[in-house]
Amino acid sequence: MKEKIHPKFYPNCKVYFNGELVLTTGATVPEMHVDVWSGSHPFFTGKSTLVDSAGRVERFTRKFAGGYFKK
């Protein structure tokens, strides 16, 4: 291996989700703060959550309400 080209490796990197320590792994940073991990993702937990950003669900229901498909 070439010298001085590899980043520093932290074997005990702490991963935080919502301010709570969820796991420890190896990484190139000493600690990570994540928004989603397998313990909170609907695919792995089986619990679905609706994320509505900027009223997209309401726009969709308004657009396709009524006789849109009857044409």
N, C-alpha and C positions, 0 to 999 in steps of 0.2 A: 504494500500500500504506500501511496505517496504521503509524505508528511505534510501537515498543516493545510489539507484541503477538505477534510471532513469536519462537519459541525460537532460541537460537544454533545455527547449522548448522556441523558439523564435516565438511569435505569428505574428510578422511583418517581416518575412523573405522576402527580396527583391530578385526577380529573374531577372537576366540580360541576354539578348540575343544580341550579337554583340555590347556590351557596352551600350545598351539601356534598361532601366527598362521596363519590359513587364507585370509583375504582382507582387502582394504581397500575401504571403500565410504563413501558419504556418509550421515550420520545426525545426530541431535540430541544424541548422547552421544559423548565422545571415544574410548571403547572398549567393546566388548561381549564377554561370555563366554556362549557358547551351549552347550546340551546336545546338540542335533542340528543338522546342516546337510546339504546335498545330498551331500557327500562321505562321509557316514557313514550316511545313511538307506538302509534296505534297498530301497526303491522305486527309487532311483537307482543303487545299487551292484550290485543283483542278488543280494546275499548276505542270506539271511534269518537273523535272530537271534530266539530265543525269550526273551521277557521274561515271567517268571512272578512276579507280585506276589501275595504272601500265599497261595501254594499254590493258586491258582485252577485250574491245569491238573490237579493231583491231585484236587481236588474234582470237576471235570468228569468225569475218567476214572472215578472211583469211582461217581458218580451214574449214568452211562450204561453201566457195565460190566454184564455178565450179560444177563438177558433183559428189559431195559427196553423195547425196541421190539417184542418178540414178543407183547405184549398185543393 
